[in-house]
Amino acid sequence: MADSKYMYRIIENLFSNVAKYALENSRVYVDLKKVDKKVKVEIKNISKDKLNISSDELMQRFVRGDKSRTTEGSGLGLSIAQNLTELQHGKFNLVLDGDLFKVELEFELA
């Protein structure tokens, strides 16, 4: 169960994040799975820099993973994606492990 406008914004924010912060010439992995009565989406990539911040801190508004980054951005993308996911009764999970960046989304099937 999802709103197409919200889902577009979530996916756009996540891929925008990948475009800005992924290691150049590296891969982005996207998995879409049906598990029981749920749909799970996983997006993961390797960051240019080791993320020196916790996933909870990175989810806060106006926070970016590395204060030395010079790319444009407000630091709102992940927070907006999380809020729009939860607005649709979905789950948003961010996993950081060194330079691995992974977002897991989960929604109920219609």
C-alpha positions in Angstrom: 0.0 0.0 0.0 1.7 3.2 -1.2 1.0 6.6 -2.6 2.7 7.0 -6.0 3.7 10.7 -5.3 5.2 9.8 -2.0 7.0 6.8 -3.3 8.4 8.8 -6.2 9.8 11.4 -3.7 11.3 8.7 -1.4 13.0 6.9 -4.3 14.2 10.2 -5.8 15.7 11.3 -2.5 17.5 8.0 -2.0 19.0 7.9 -5.5 19.9 11.6 -5.2 21.8 10.7 -2.1 23.5 7.9 -3.9 24.5 10.2 -6.8 26.0 12.8 -4.5 27.8 10.5 -2.0 28.6 7.1 -3.6 32.1 6.0 -4.4 32.8 7.0 -8.0 32.5 4.1 -10.5 31.0 1.8 -7.8 27.7 -0.1 -8.0 24.4 0.6 -6.4 22.4 -2.5 -5.4 18.6 -2.5 -5.4 16.6 -5.5 -4.2 12.8 -5.7 -4.2 11.3 -8.7 -2.4 7.9 -10.0 -1.5 8.1 -11.5 2.0 4.8 -12.9 3.4 2.4 -10.0 3.1 5.0 -7.3 2.8 7.2 -5.7 0.1 10.8 -5.0 1.0 13.0 -2.6 -0.9 16.8 -2.4 -0.1 19.1 0.1 -1.7 22.8 -0.1 -0.8 26.1 1.5 -2.0 29.6 2.3 -0.9 30.2 5.9 0.2 33.1 8.0 -1.0 34.1 8.5 2.6 33.8 6.5 5.7 30.6 7.7 7.5 31.8 9.2 10.8 28.2 9.5 12.2 25.6 7.2 13.6 22.5 6.3 11.5 20.3 8.0 14.1 22.3 11.2 13.8 22.3 11.0 10.0 18.5 10.8 10.0 18.1 14.1 11.8 17.1 17.1 9.7 19.9 19.3 8.3 22.6 16.7 9.2 25.0 15.4 6.6 27.4 12.4 7.0 30.6 14.3 6.7 30.9 18.0 7.6 33.7 18.5 5.1 31.5 17.6 2.2 31.2 20.4 -0.3 28.3 19.1 -2.4 25.0 20.9 -2.4 22.1 19.8 -0.3 20.1 20.7 2.7 20.5 17.5 4.7 16.7 16.9 4.5 16.6 14.1 1.9 16.8 11.1 4.3 14.5 12.7 6.9 11.9 13.4 4.2 12.2 9.9 2.9 11.7 8.4 6.4 8.8 10.7 7.2 7.0 9.8 3.9 7.6 6.1 4.4 6.2 6.3 7.9 3.2 8.4 6.8 2.3 5.4 4.6 2.6 3.1 7.6 5.9 1.7 6.2 9.2 1.1 7.9 12.4 2.9 7.1 15.7 1.5 8.4 19.1 3.0 7.7 22.2 0.8 8.2 25.7 2.3 8.2 28.8 0.1 8.4 32.0 1.9 7.7 31.6 3.0 4.1 28.5 0.8 3.5 25.3 2.8 3.2 22.0 0.7 3.2 18.4 1.8 3.4 15.6 -0.8 3.9 12.0 0.1 3.2 9.1 -2.2 4.1 5.4 -1.8 3.1 2.3 -3.9 3.5 1.0 -5.5 0.3 -2.4 -4.3 -1.0 
